[in-house]
Every structure is written in C-alpha cells, then in structure tokens.
Amino acid sequence: MAREMYSYTLTILEKVSFDLDLFVNELNKATKRLLPHEVSELQLWLNKFVFMNPHLEPARTLIKS
C-alpha cells in the first residue's frame, strides 16, 4: 500500500505542476502522509522535476534533507 501512495503522490504532483500554489499544497500533504524513506525518494524526484520545470523552484525548499 505504501508504494501505491508514493506513486499516487507523484501522479498528483505532475498533474498540478502547472500551478505553484497547488504544487506546494500537494507537496506539503505528501510530506505528512508518506513514510520517511519515501520522503527521501520524493526529495530526489523533486530535484529532477524542478530542473525540468524551473517555475517550481520555490517548492524545492519545502523538503529538508
């Protein structure tokens, strides 16, 4: 079930990436409901995704290392 939640979270984040506010809101939700090791994976994914979508750069600071 946990991997399903991680996959679902990535899908939602990709779908709302057109709007920074929505993206940040969903990212905050994700950090609260995912397991700690999944949050680490999410941070890696976020770094790659923001590189491809520079308008999301402010969201990068939400997940701390």
matplotlib code that plots the C-alpha trace (Angstrom):
import matplotlib.pyplot as plt

x = [0.0, 2.8, 4.3, 0.9, 0.7, 4.1, 3.1, -0.2, 1.6, 3.9, 0.9, -0.9, 2.2, 2.8, -0.9, -0.8, 2.6, 1.1, 0.3, 3.0, 0.4, -1.3, 2.0, 3.2, -0.1, 0.1, 3.8, 3.0, 0.3, 2.8, 5.4, 2.9, 1.5, 4.5, 6.9, 10.3, 12.2, 9.6, 10.0, 13.7, 12.9, 10.4, 13.2, 15.3, 12.4, 11.6, 15.1, 14.9, 11.4, 12.2, 15.2, 12.7, 10.2, 12.1, 8.9, 8.6, 11.9, 10.4, 8.9, 12.4, 12.9, 9.9, 11.6, 14.6, 17.5]
y = [0.0, 2.4, 2.2, 2.9, 6.1, 7.2, 6.5, 8.3, 11.3, 11.6, 11.4, 14.2, 16.4, 16.0, 16.9, 20.1, 21.2, 24.0, 26.0, 26.6, 27.1, 23.8, 22.1, 23.4, 22.4, 18.8, 18.6, 19.6, 16.9, 14.3, 15.0, 14.4, 11.1, 9.3, 7.2, 8.8, 6.8, 7.8, 11.4, 11.0, 9.5, 12.3, 14.8, 13.2, 13.1, 16.8, 17.9, 16.3, 17.5, 21.1, 21.0, 20.2, 22.8, 25.8, 27.7, 25.3, 26.3, 27.8, 24.3, 22.8, 24.3, 22.6, 19.2, 19.4, 17.0]
z = [0.0, 0.8, -2.7, -4.1, -2.1, -3.3, -6.9, -6.5, -5.0, -7.9, -10.3, -8.5, -8.3, -12.0, -12.7, -10.6, -11.6, -13.8, -10.7, -8.0, -5.2, -5.9, -6.3, -2.9, -1.2, -2.6, -1.7, 1.9, 2.1, 0.7, 3.3, 6.0, 4.7, 3.2, 5.1, 5.9, 3.3, 0.7, 1.6, 0.9, -2.5, -3.1, -2.5, -5.2, -7.6, -6.8, -7.6, -11.0, -11.6, -10.7, -13.0, -15.9, -14.5, -13.3, -12.3, -9.4, -7.9, -4.7, -3.9, -3.6, -0.1, 1.4, 1.8, 4.1, 3.8]

ax = plt.figure().add_subplot(projection="3d")
ax.plot(x, y, z, "-o")
ax.set_aspect("equal")
plt.show()
